[in-house]
């Protein structure tokens, strides 16, 4: 599917290949990174760009009338934190028309950015602010703006079948939005979500997906834990034949995290908006001090979006180059770092070896052996453009006790996977020991460094995840 309003650019070599095509995502330059030729159909290097995009086109964080999907900054009293600029022209979105908002009268909501004094006290950082994605309205997770972009694009292009490989939240977010949209569409234009799930996805999650009218498809072969888009298409086609339907390539789209493209763009715009205003504004948190942005990493879609948004701000001169570092948080054990650093999809022996590296936290939304974005993330890792922090179960539970039970002033709704960013905070001192490079290590509790922490939200949970939350809050 070609999206005429978007340009296709390779993240690795910068080559433009014209109009963005959702079916052509890998550039030949990936060979130089060393990923096996037999696995290249599983990867993405070509990303969409909005033509004539400028950071200055993004809305202000400090407004009482935010545009849908974009963030708003709040002070400690729940009000916009600074003087209110006039609402400007509509900001960029990855689609031509907001079908969900204008035709179907839906709202995705707005994430909020706010300060956490309690986390400043327990971590010793000079300023801690939260990018709270739990404020989105559909599933209260980071998947909502991505789903909004996907469904608007699908409606523009006559797509009726969407396939998504999911641990729960991505599938539920798409399914809930599609359910509402379908009530207004004629039968032949209604959108069916096909959710591909691994064997370890909890039965409670499968049930919730089915109740929202998802088709839930198991990966049948144990010797094939990772499927490329053609193999996913075959799986969907086989399921459709049960109801005597034929898959039509003109109305089918694989939107597995990393493959859709438009969701990444929405994350990029959000990141650029937040980085521009938080990174450059003189306020009580002292904008002249270094800033770390702490992001959870499952497939790396959000991480890459934040990196691109930061790069946009640096190119525009909105923030100083090098003043802001992005930190990606992964769970101990199985995570996508092996895929990135080994330059291959880990096999069974590799995953068993990974299981011995630290006590694994329960973070099923971040536990993955593969990401389509591995070549892009490998470049970030190799060139040290982002930092990775690995968190353990101990880190997770320590963070949970502070974050989940913070009361009406500082409590945050987080699922176990979302706790990864808060669990990483004690590790940041070892990454950034001192402003001048001095090795102060564990001997200095206080630091002027500012931290911007992403809370990815509280979405669809299995019983084991519910048990983690109960244990953390003492029930």
N, C-alpha and C positions, 0 to 999 in steps of 0.2 A: 504494500500500500504506500503510495507516494503522498507526502504531505507538502503541498505546494508552498505553504507559508513558512516552511522550515528548511534550513540549509544543512547538508550533511558534511561534517568535519571529523577527520580522524584525530582522536585524542593523542595518539602516539607521535604521528609525524606532522600533523597540522594540515594535511592535504584536504582540500574541499572537493567533493564529488557531486556537486550540484544539489538537486532537490533531495531532501531526506526521504529515504525509502526504508520502511520498517523491515523489509525482507533482506536488505543488504547491509550488514552491520560489521563486517570484518575486513580490515585493510590488509594488503599483502605484507606490510611492514611488520606485522606481528611475528613473522618468522624470525626476525633478528632477536626477539626476546627469548626464544628457545622453547616455546610451547609446542608440544608434539603435533605434527600435521594431522594425525588421525583425530585429534580432539578439537581442532580449530572451529568446527561447526558449533561448538558449545560456547564460543566466546564472542564478545562485542568490543570493538574499538572505535566504531564510527558513531558519533553522538550528534543529536540535533542542535542547531543554533537558531535563535530568532534573529531575523535580518534587522539590522539597524537598532539593535538593543543598546540602551544606555542606562547605566546605574541611576542616573538622575531621573529616569522615568518611573522609578519605583515609588510607591507611596511612603509617607513618613510613618515611623513607628508611633509618633506622638500626635495622635488625632483621635477625636471622639467619633469620627465617621469612617472607620476602616473599610477598605474594599474587601469583598469576600475572599477568603483563603489567606490573605496577608496578615502579618502579625501586628499587634498593638502593644506598646509598652505601658505598664501601669506602675503608679507609685504605691507606697505602702497603704494608701487608703482606697486602692482600687480604682483610681482615676487616671486618665492619661497624664504622664509624668512631667510634661513640660507644656509650654505655651502651644496652643493649637493652631497649626497652619491650615490654610484653606484647603479644602478637598480639591485636588487637581484632576487632570484628565485621567481616564481609565488606564491602569498600568498594563504592562505586557502580560499575556497569558500564552500558554502553548497551543491554544486553539483560536479559531477565527471568531466564533460566537459562543456565548455562554448559554447553551441549550438548557442545561439543568436549572440555571437561575431564571432565565427569561421565559422559557416555554413551560417548564415543569414547576416553577415557583419554589425551588429548593434553595437552601443555604448550606454551605459546607462549614461555615464558622470561621473563627479567627484564633490562632494560637496567641498566647499572652507571654510577654517578657516581664519578669518581675524579680525583685531582689529577695534573697534569703539570708536574713541576719543570723539565723540559727546555724546555717552551714558555714557562714563566715567565722562564727565563734568556735565551732568544733574542728574546722580545718585550718584556721589560722591565716587564710588568704585575705588579701586586702579588700576584695570584693567578690561576691558570688551572685550571679544572676542566672535565672532559669529560663530557658526557652521551653515553654510548657505546651506541648502538642496535645496533651490530654483535653485541651479546651475545644478541639474539633468536635462537631456535633454528631457525626454518624457512628463511628466506633471509638471515638476518643483516642485515636492513635495517629501516628505519622502516616499511615496508609491512606487516610482520607483525602488529602490534597492530590495524591497520586491517582487515586480512583476517580476523582473529579475530572482530572485532565484526560484520563483514559476514556471515560464515558462520553465526555463532550466530543472528543476526537472520533469515537465510534459512531455517535449520532450524526456527525458531519459527513461521515464516509459510508454510511449504510451498513455498518458492521452489526451482525446479529448473534455471532458466537465468539465469546472471549474465553481463552484458555489461560489459566494461571496456576503455576506451581506454588503452593502455599503451605505455611505452617499454621494458618488460621486467619490472622488479621487481614491479610491482603485479599483473601477470598471473601471474607465476611463483609469488608468494606465495599467491594464491588457488588456483592450480591444484594446488600441492603439498598444501595443507591439504585441498582438496576430494578429492584422490586418496585420502587416508587415510580421510576420512569415508565416501566411497563404498563402501569395502570392507565396511562394516557396514550399509549401507542397502539395502533392496530396490530392484530395478531402477527402478521407477516413481518413486522418491523421490531418485534419485541426481542430483547437481548437476553440470551442464555449464558450464564457463567458456568464454565467447566473447571472445577477445582481439582487439580492433581495433588495428591497427598502421599507422603511417605508412610510406611507401615507403623512408625512410632508416633504418628499424630493421634492424640487421644480420641476415644470414642465420643466423648462429650463435644469435642470440637467438630467432629464429623456430623453429629446430629444437628448442631446449630446451623452448620452450613446447609444441610438438607432442608431444614425448616424454612430457611430463606430461599429455597428453591434452586440451590446450587446442584448441579450434577457433580457428584464426588467420585473421582476415579483413582483407584489404587494403582501404584506401580507394581505390575504383576511379577516382574522378574527380579529376583534378589541379586543376580549377577550383573544387573544394569541399574545401579543406583542413581545415575545421572543420565538424563535424556536431552538430546539436542532438539531444536524446534521441529524438525521433520518427524522425529520419533514421537514427540508430544502430539503433533497433528494426527499421526496414525492412531494413537490412543484415543483421541477425541472422535475420530472418524469411526472407529470400531464401536464406541459407545452409542453414537448417533444411529448406527445401523440397527441397534436393538429396537428403536422406535420407528424404523423404516424411513429414516432421514438420511440424506446424503450431504456430506460436508461440501460447502461451496467456498472455494479459496477466495472468491471476491468478497465474501461477507464474514470471513474468519480472521482472527487476529490473536497471536500469542503474546500476552502481556505479562509474562513471568518477569519478576523484578530484574531489571537490567536490559530486558528485550524491548520494553515498550517505548523507552526514550522520552516520552512526554512527561512522565512522572519525575524523571531526573531534572527536567527543565523547571518544573514547579519548585522542587527543592532548591535549585540554583537561584531562582528569583527570591525565594524566602530568605536564603542565606545572605544574598547580596543586600537585601533590605535591612536585615538585622545587623550585619557586619558594618555597613555604611553608617548607621545611626549610633550603634553602641560603640563601635571602634573609634569614632571621631568626636563624639559629643563630650564636652567637658562637663563632668557631673561629680557627684559625691564619691564615686568610685575611682576617681582619678584616672582619666583616660590616657595619661602619659605613661602609665605603667604597662608592662607587657600583658597580653591577653591570651589565654588558652581557651579554645572552643572544644568541648568534650562531647563526642558523638558516638552512639552505639554502632557497631558494625556487624551486620548479618551478611547481606549480599554486597554491602558497600555502596548502595545507591545513594543513601543519605550522605555518607562521607564524601563521595565524589561530588555530589551537588554542593556541599558546603565548601569544598576546595575550589570548585569553579566559581562560586559566588564570591569567595575571598579574592580570587585572582581578578575577577571583574572589578572589584573595589580598588585593588592595588593599581590596575591599569588606568583606572579613571582618576587616580590620585586622591580617592576618598579616604584611604588609610595608608599609613607608611608601610613600605615593603619590609617584611620580616618582623614586624611588630606583633603579629598574631600567628600563633601556631595552632594547628588542628590536631587533636588527639583522638584516635580511634580506639574504642574499647571492645575487646573480644574476650569470650570466656575461656578459661583453662580447658584443655582437652581438645575436642573437635571444634575447629573454627576454620575460617577461610584463609588464615595465614599460610597453612601448608600448601593450599592450591596456588597461592600467590608466589611463595618463595621456592617451592619445588618445581614450578612451571609445569605442573600436570595435575590432573584430578587424582586425589589420593585414593589408593586402593585399600583393601581390608587391612593389610599389614600396617600401612601408614596410619590408619585411623586407630588401630590398636596401640601403636606406639604413642600416638598423641594422647591417648587416655591416661597414660602414666605421668603426664606433665602437670602436676599440681592437682589439688582437689577441685573437681569440676563443679561449678555452680549449676543450678537448674535454670537455664536460659534457652528454652527450646526455639525461640524466635531468632536466636543468633547462632545456633549450632548447625553448621553446614559444612560439607566437604568441598563445596564448589560454588563459585559465583561466575556468571557470565562476564562480569566486569574485571576478572582477574588480571588481564593484560594491562588495563588502565591503572588498577591498584598497584600492580607490580612496578609500574613507572613511578608512582608516588612513593612507594617504599624504597626502591633502588636509589632514587635521587633525594631521599630524606625530605620530601616535601610535606609529609605528615608523620606523626609518631603513633606507634601502636603500644597499647598497654593491655596486659593480660590480667584478668581478675579471677579470683578463686571463690569458693563457697564462703570462706571466712570473710572476705571482702564484701560479698553480697549481703550476708546477714548483718554485718556491722553497719553497712549503709542503710539497710532496710529499717533497722531500729531507730535511726535518726530521721529518715525521710517519711516513712509511712505513719509515724505516730507524732508528727509535728503539730497537730492540732489545727485550729482554724486559721492560725497565722502563717504557719510554715509547712503544714502537712501537704504531701503530694500524692495523687493517685498514680501508682506505678505498678505495672505487672513485673514479675521476676526478671524478665529480660531487660526491661527499662531501667532496672537498678544498676546496670553495668556502668553507666556514666558516673553515678554517685560512688559506686564501689571503687572507681579508678582514682578518686581525688587524693587519697593518701599517697598514691604512687607518683604524683606529679612532681613532688619535691626532688625526687631522684633524677627526673628528666631535666628539670630546670633548677639546679642547685642554687644559683645566685645570679643577680642581675649582671654582674661583671664576670661571671664564670667562676667565681670563687666556690670551693667545695665546702659548702656549709652543711650539706647532707641532712642528717637527722638531728643536728645540734641546734638548728634554728626553727622554732615553731612558727613564728610570725613571718609573713611574706607579703610584699606589696603587690605581687602578681594578682591580676584579675582573672576570674574564671567564669566562662559562660557555659552552662551545663544543659544539654538537651534531655528533656524528659519525653521519651517517645510514647508514653501514654499507658492506658490500662484497657486492654481489649479482650479478646476471646481467650479463655483460660481452660486448661484441663484440670482434673482433680489434684494432680501433683503440684501444679502451680498455685492452686487455691491453698493447698497445705503449706506451701512456703510463706504465703501472706499471713495465714493464721499463726504460724510459728513466730513470724517476725513481730506481730502486734500483740503476742502473748495470749492468744485464745486457746 
